[in-house]
Amino acid sequence: MYQPARTVKAVDTTGAGDTFTGYFVACRIRGMSIQETLKLCAKAAAMAVSKEGASNSIPYIKEL
């Protein structure tokens, strides 16, 4: 399955992979499909790189 990345202005890429991976695991545990999971992961990672910092840039699920 292929999920394109979202186009955003990156401010700080620290934590992008951690955000993607964390959302991937959480979504799959909740039983979401791979397609739904990848879309949400891409959105979360895009939001994360739009802010400075690592853990403080990870969006809450309600922000997505």
Jmol script that loads the backbone (N, CA, C; Angstrom):
load data "model"
ATOM      1  N   MET A   1       0.846  -1.164   0.000  1.00  0.00           N
ATOM      2  CA  MET A   1       0.000   0.000   0.000  1.00  0.00           C
ATOM      3  C   MET A   1       0.894   1.231   0.000  1.00  0.00           C
ATOM      4  N   TYR A   2       0.496   2.241  -0.747  1.00  0.00           N
ATOM      5  CA  TYR A   2       1.258   3.476  -0.868  1.00  0.00           C
ATOM      6  C   TYR A   2       0.454   4.629  -0.286  1.00  0.00           C
ATOM      7  N   GLN A   3       1.104   5.438   0.536  1.00  0.00           N
ATOM      8  CA  GLN A   3       0.477   6.641   1.085  1.00  0.00           C
ATOM      9  C   GLN A   3       1.416   7.816   0.826  1.00  0.00           C
ATOM     10  N   PRO A   4       1.016   8.741  -0.025  1.00  0.00           N
ATOM     11  CA  PRO A   4       1.878   9.894  -0.268  1.00  0.00           C
ATOM     12  C   PRO A   4       1.975  10.777   0.974  1.00  0.00           C
ATOM     13  N   ALA A   5       3.096  11.438   1.092  1.00  0.00           N
ATOM     14  CA  ALA A   5       3.289  12.381   2.188  1.00  0.00           C
ATOM     15  C   ALA A   5       2.487  13.640   1.905  1.00  0.00           C
ATOM     16  N   ARG A   6       2.139  14.340   2.948  1.00  0.00           N
ATOM     17  CA  ARG A   6       1.444  15.618   2.795  1.00  0.00           C
ATOM     18  C   ARG A   6       2.478  16.710   2.566  1.00  0.00           C
ATOM     19  N   THR A   7       2.109  17.704   1.815  1.00  0.00           N
ATOM     20  CA  THR A   7       3.000  18.825   1.559  1.00  0.00           C
ATOM     21  C   THR A   7       2.766  19.900   2.610  1.00  0.00           C
ATOM     22  N   VAL A   8       3.791  20.164   3.387  1.00  0.00           N
ATOM     23  CA  VAL A   8       3.727  21.195   4.421  1.00  0.00           C
ATOM     24  C   VAL A   8       5.055  21.923   4.481  1.00  0.00           C
ATOM     25  N   LYS A   9       5.050  23.078   5.113  1.00  0.00           N
ATOM     26  CA  LYS A   9       6.301  23.782   5.347  1.00  0.00           C
ATOM     27  C   LYS A   9       6.912  23.193   6.623  1.00  0.00           C
ATOM     28  N   ALA A  10       8.023  22.490   6.468  1.00  0.00           N
ATOM     29  CA  ALA A  10       8.666  21.853   7.614  1.00  0.00           C
ATOM     30  C   ALA A  10       9.438  22.891   8.424  1.00  0.00           C
ATOM     31  N   VAL A  11       9.182  22.898   9.723  1.00  0.00           N
ATOM     32  CA  VAL A  11       9.874  23.787  10.649  1.00  0.00           C
ATOM     33  C   VAL A  11      10.959  23.006  11.386  1.00  0.00           C
ATOM     34  N   ASP A  12      10.622  21.792  11.812  1.00  0.00           N
ATOM     35  CA  ASP A  12      11.551  20.945  12.566  1.00  0.00           C
ATOM     36  C   ASP A  12      11.133  19.500  12.354  1.00  0.00           C
ATOM     37  N   THR A  13      12.002  18.702  11.756  1.00  0.00           N
ATOM     38  CA  THR A  13      11.648  17.310  11.445  1.00  0.00           C
ATOM     39  C   THR A  13      11.917  16.340  12.597  1.00  0.00           C
ATOM     40  N   THR A  14      12.423  16.858  13.711  1.00  0.00           N
ATOM     41  CA  THR A  14      12.676  16.000  14.868  1.00  0.00           C
ATOM     42  C   THR A  14      11.358  15.396  15.334  1.00  0.00           C
ATOM     43  N   GLY A  15      11.315  14.090  15.452  1.00  0.00           N
ATOM     44  CA  GLY A  15      10.133  13.406  15.970  1.00  0.00           C
ATOM     45  C   GLY A  15       9.130  12.982  14.915  1.00  0.00           C
ATOM     46  N   ALA A  16       9.381  13.286  13.655  1.00  0.00           N
ATOM     47  CA  ALA A  16       8.423  12.914  12.607  1.00  0.00           C
ATOM     48  C   ALA A  16       8.250  11.403  12.516  1.00  0.00           C
ATOM     49  N   GLY A  17       9.351  10.692  12.537  1.00  0.00           N
ATOM     50  CA  GLY A  17       9.283   9.230  12.472  1.00  0.00           C
ATOM     51  C   GLY A  17       8.636   8.624  13.705  1.00  0.00           C
ATOM     52  N   ASP A  18       8.940   9.185  14.865  1.00  0.00           N
ATOM     53  CA  ASP A  18       8.325   8.710  16.107  1.00  0.00           C
ATOM     54  C   ASP A  18       6.821   8.948  16.089  1.00  0.00           C
ATOM     55  N   THR A  19       6.420  10.102  15.581  1.00  0.00           N
ATOM     56  CA  THR A  19       4.988  10.410  15.479  1.00  0.00           C
ATOM     57  C   THR A  19       4.300   9.415  14.561  1.00  0.00           C
ATOM     58  N   PHE A  20       4.876   9.196  13.388  1.00  0.00           N
ATOM     59  CA  PHE A  20       4.296   8.266  12.421  1.00  0.00           C
ATOM     60  C   PHE A  20       4.184   6.863  13.032  1.00  0.00           C
ATOM     61  N   THR A  21       5.256   6.404  13.643  1.00  0.00           N
ATOM     62  CA  THR A  21       5.277   5.056  14.212  1.00  0.00           C
ATOM     63  C   THR A  21       4.290   4.914  15.365  1.00  0.00           C
ATOM     64  N   GLY A  22       4.245   5.901  16.231  1.00  0.00           N
ATOM     65  CA  GLY A  22       3.315   5.853  17.362  1.00  0.00           C
ATOM     66  C   GLY A  22       1.870   5.808  16.913  1.00  0.00           C
ATOM     67  N   TYR A  23       1.544   6.636  15.944  1.00  0.00           N
ATOM     68  CA  TYR A  23       0.182   6.620  15.412  1.00  0.00           C
ATOM     69  C   TYR A  23      -0.105   5.310  14.693  1.00  0.00           C
ATOM     70  N   PHE A  24       0.885   4.773  14.005  1.00  0.00           N
ATOM     71  CA  PHE A  24       0.685   3.497  13.301  1.00  0.00           C
ATOM     72  C   PHE A  24       0.307   2.396  14.290  1.00  0.00           C
ATOM     73  N   VAL A  25       1.076   2.267  15.345  1.00  0.00           N
ATOM     74  CA  VAL A  25       0.817   1.224  16.346  1.00  0.00           C
ATOM     75  C   VAL A  25      -0.545   1.441  17.005  1.00  0.00           C
ATOM     76  N   ALA A  26      -0.818   2.680  17.410  1.00  0.00           N
ATOM     77  CA  ALA A  26      -2.082   2.979  18.089  1.00  0.00           C
ATOM     78  C   ALA A  26      -3.290   2.686  17.192  1.00  0.00           C
ATOM     79  N   CYS A  27      -3.198   3.064  15.926  1.00  0.00           N
ATOM     80  CA  CYS A  27      -4.305   2.831  14.998  1.00  0.00           C
ATOM     81  C   CYS A  27      -4.535   1.349  14.744  1.00  0.00           C
ATOM     82  N   ARG A  28      -3.453   0.614  14.576  1.00  0.00           N
ATOM     83  CA  ARG A  28      -3.592  -0.824  14.316  1.00  0.00           C
ATOM     84  C   ARG A  28      -4.135  -1.552  15.539  1.00  0.00           C
ATOM     85  N   ILE A  29      -3.721  -1.137  16.734  1.00  0.00           N
ATOM     86  CA  ILE A  29      -4.261  -1.741  17.961  1.00  0.00           C
ATOM     87  C   ILE A  29      -5.768  -1.506  18.032  1.00  0.00           C
ATOM     88  N   ARG A  30      -6.203  -0.361  17.566  1.00  0.00           N
ATOM     89  CA  ARG A  30      -7.635  -0.022  17.575  1.00  0.00           C
ATOM     90  C   ARG A  30      -8.398  -0.690  16.438  1.00  0.00           C
ATOM     91  N   GLY A  31      -7.696  -1.437  15.589  1.00  0.00           N
ATOM     92  CA  GLY A  31      -8.356  -2.195  14.534  1.00  0.00           C
ATOM     93  C   GLY A  31      -8.613  -1.429  13.250  1.00  0.00           C
ATOM     94  N   MET A  32      -7.969  -0.289  13.074  1.00  0.00           N
ATOM     95  CA  MET A  32      -8.150   0.476  11.839  1.00  0.00           C
ATOM     96  C   MET A  32      -7.477  -0.249  10.676  1.00  0.00           C
ATOM     97  N   SER A  33      -8.012  -0.039   9.488  1.00  0.00           N
ATOM     98  CA  SER A  33      -7.412  -0.650   8.297  1.00  0.00           C
ATOM     99  C   SER A  33      -6.057  -0.011   8.024  1.00  0.00           C
ATOM    100  N   ILE A  34      -5.258  -0.691   7.214  1.00  0.00           N
ATOM    101  CA  ILE A  34      -3.949  -0.150   6.844  1.00  0.00           C
ATOM    102  C   ILE A  34      -4.126   1.186   6.114  1.00  0.00           C
ATOM    103  N   GLN A  35      -5.091   1.268   5.211  1.00  0.00           N
ATOM    104  CA  GLN A  35      -5.303   2.498   4.450  1.00  0.00           C
ATOM    105  C   GLN A  35      -5.672   3.665   5.374  1.00  0.00           C
ATOM    106  N   GLU A  36      -6.610   3.444   6.299  1.00  0.00           N
ATOM    107  CA  GLU A  36      -6.994   4.493   7.256  1.00  0.00           C
ATOM    108  C   GLU A  36      -5.817   4.882   8.142  1.00  0.00           C
ATOM    109  N   THR A  37      -5.082   3.868   8.568  1.00  0.00           N
ATOM    110  CA  THR A  37      -3.935   4.088   9.442  1.00  0.00           C
ATOM    111  C   THR A  37      -2.886   4.953   8.770  1.00  0.00           C
ATOM    112  N   LEU A  38      -2.526   4.615   7.542  1.00  0.00           N
ATOM    113  CA  LEU A  38      -1.491   5.368   6.844  1.00  0.00           C
ATOM    114  C   LEU A  38      -1.901   6.817   6.589  1.00  0.00           C
ATOM    115  N   LYS A  39      -3.169   7.047   6.280  1.00  0.00           N
ATOM    116  CA  LYS A  39      -3.648   8.413   6.081  1.00  0.00           C
ATOM    117  C   LYS A  39      -3.510   9.227   7.363  1.00  0.00           C
ATOM    118  N   LEU A  40      -3.897   8.627   8.482  1.00  0.00           N
ATOM    119  CA  LEU A  40      -3.806   9.325   9.764  1.00  0.00           C
ATOM    120  C   LEU A  40      -2.351   9.552  10.169  1.00  0.00           C
ATOM    121  N   CYS A  41      -1.500   8.563   9.941  1.00  0.00           N
ATOM    122  CA  CYS A  41      -0.074   8.690  10.257  1.00  0.00           C
ATOM    123  C   CYS A  41       0.569   9.811   9.457  1.00  0.00           C
ATOM    124  N   ALA A  42       0.254   9.886   8.172  1.00  0.00           N
ATOM    125  CA  ALA A  42       0.818  10.929   7.321  1.00  0.00           C
ATOM    126  C   ALA A  42       0.362  12.312   7.785  1.00  0.00           C
ATOM    127  N   LYS A  43      -0.897  12.417   8.171  1.00  0.00           N
ATOM    128  CA  LYS A  43      -1.420  13.694   8.657  1.00  0.00           C
ATOM    129  C   LYS A  43      -0.751  14.089   9.968  1.00  0.00           C
ATOM    130  N   ALA A  44      -0.609  13.139  10.893  1.00  0.00           N
ATOM    131  CA  ALA A  44       0.023  13.415  12.185  1.00  0.00           C
ATOM    132  C   ALA A  44       1.480  13.833  12.015  1.00  0.00           C
ATOM    133  N   ALA A  45       2.213  13.122  11.173  1.00  0.00           N
ATOM    134  CA  ALA A  45       3.621  13.448  10.945  1.00  0.00           C
ATOM    135  C   ALA A  45       3.766  14.820  10.284  1.00  0.00           C
ATOM    136  N   ALA A  46       2.869  15.139   9.351  1.00  0.00           N
ATOM    137  CA  ALA A  46       2.903  16.445   8.698  1.00  0.00           C
ATOM    138  C   ALA A  46       2.656  17.559   9.708  1.00  0.00           C
ATOM    139  N   MET A  47       1.726  17.336  10.614  1.00  0.00           N
ATOM    140  CA  MET A  47       1.462  18.337  11.651  1.00  0.00           C
ATOM    141  C   MET A  47       2.657  18.475  12.584  1.00  0.00           C
ATOM    142  N   ALA A  48       3.301  17.359  12.893  1.00  0.00           N
ATOM    143  CA  ALA A  48       4.439  17.374  13.812  1.00  0.00           C
ATOM    144  C   ALA A  48       5.614  18.180  13.264  1.00  0.00           C
ATOM    145  N   VAL A  49       5.890  18.053  11.983  1.00  0.00           N
ATOM    146  CA  VAL A  49       7.032  18.783  11.412  1.00  0.00           C
ATOM    147  C   VAL A  49       6.732  20.260  11.209  1.00  0.00           C
ATOM    148  N   SER A  50       5.484  20.640  11.378  1.00  0.00           N
ATOM    149  CA  SER A  50       5.087  22.037  11.229  1.00  0.00           C
ATOM    150  C   SER A  50       5.350  22.861  12.485  1.00  0.00           C
ATOM    151  N   LYS A  51       5.792  22.198  13.555  1.00  0.00           N
ATOM    152  CA  LYS A  51       6.070  22.871  14.826  1.00  0.00           C
ATOM    153  C   LYS A  51       7.497  22.571  15.258  1.00  0.00           C
ATOM    154  N   GLU A  52       8.034  23.406  16.119  1.00  0.00           N
ATOM    155  CA  GLU A  52       9.364  23.139  16.667  1.00  0.00           C
ATOM    156  C   GLU A  52       9.266  22.148  17.820  1.00  0.00           C
ATOM    157  N   GLY A  53      10.340  21.390  17.986  1.00  0.00           N
ATOM    158  CA  GLY A  53      10.421  20.466  19.108  1.00  0.00           C
ATOM    159  C   GLY A  53      10.132  19.040  18.710  1.00  0.00           C
ATOM    160  N   ALA A  54      10.237  18.178  19.695  1.00  0.00           N
ATOM    161  CA  ALA A  54      10.011  16.751  19.446  1.00  0.00           C
ATOM    162  C   ALA A  54       8.669  16.326  20.048  1.00  0.00           C
ATOM    163  N   SER A  55       8.663  15.953  21.310  1.00  0.00           N
ATOM    164  CA  SER A  55       7.430  15.426  21.901  1.00  0.00           C
ATOM    165  C   SER A  55       6.311  16.461  21.949  1.00  0.00           C
ATOM    166  N   ASN A  56       6.634  17.724  22.110  1.00  0.00           N
ATOM    167  CA  ASN A  56       5.585  18.749  22.161  1.00  0.00           C
ATOM    168  C   ASN A  56       4.976  19.039  20.788  1.00  0.00           C
ATOM    169  N   SER A  57       5.577  18.529  19.727  1.00  0.00           N
ATOM    170  CA  SER A  57       5.030  18.760  18.393  1.00  0.00           C
ATOM    171  C   SER A  57       4.085  17.636  17.950  1.00  0.00           C
ATOM    172  N   ILE A  58       4.032  16.558  18.703  1.00  0.00           N
ATOM    173  CA  ILE A  58       3.153  15.438  18.346  1.00  0.00           C
ATOM    174  C   ILE A  58       1.709  15.846  18.600  1.00  0.00           C
ATOM    175  N   PRO A  59       0.860  15.808  17.569  1.00  0.00           N
ATOM    176  CA  PRO A  59      -0.517  16.247  17.761  1.00  0.00           C
ATOM    177  C   PRO A  59      -1.355  15.218  18.520  1.00  0.00           C
ATOM    178  N   TYR A  60      -2.308  15.727  19.291  1.00  0.00           N
ATOM    179  CA  TYR A  60      -3.297  14.854  19.917  1.00  0.00           C
ATOM    180  C   TYR A  60      -4.251  14.373  18.836  1.00  0.00           C
ATOM    181  N   ILE A  61      -4.852  13.215  19.042  1.00  0.00           N
ATOM    182  CA  ILE A  61      -5.756  12.640  18.046  1.00  0.00           C
ATOM    183  C   ILE A  61      -6.901  13.600  17.730  1.00  0.00           C
ATOM    184  N   LYS A  62      -7.365  14.342  18.714  1.00  0.00           N
ATOM    185  CA  LYS A  62      -8.490  15.272  18.477  1.00  0.00           C
ATOM    186  C   LYS A  62      -8.101  16.438  17.566  1.00  0.00           C
ATOM    187  N   GLU A  63      -6.785  16.697  17.430  1.00  0.00           N
ATOM    188  CA  GLU A  63      -6.304  17.761  16.543  1.00  0.00           C
ATOM    189  C   GLU A  63      -6.296  17.333  15.077  1.00  0.00           C
ATOM    190  N   LEU A  64      -6.348  16.043  14.839  1.00  0.00           N
ATOM    191  CA  LEU A  64      -6.288  15.538  13.472  1.00  0.00           C
ATOM    192  C   LEU A  64      -7.654  15.626  12.834  1.00  0.00           C
TER     193      LEU A  64
END
end "model"
wireframe off; spacefill off
backbone 0.3
color backbone group
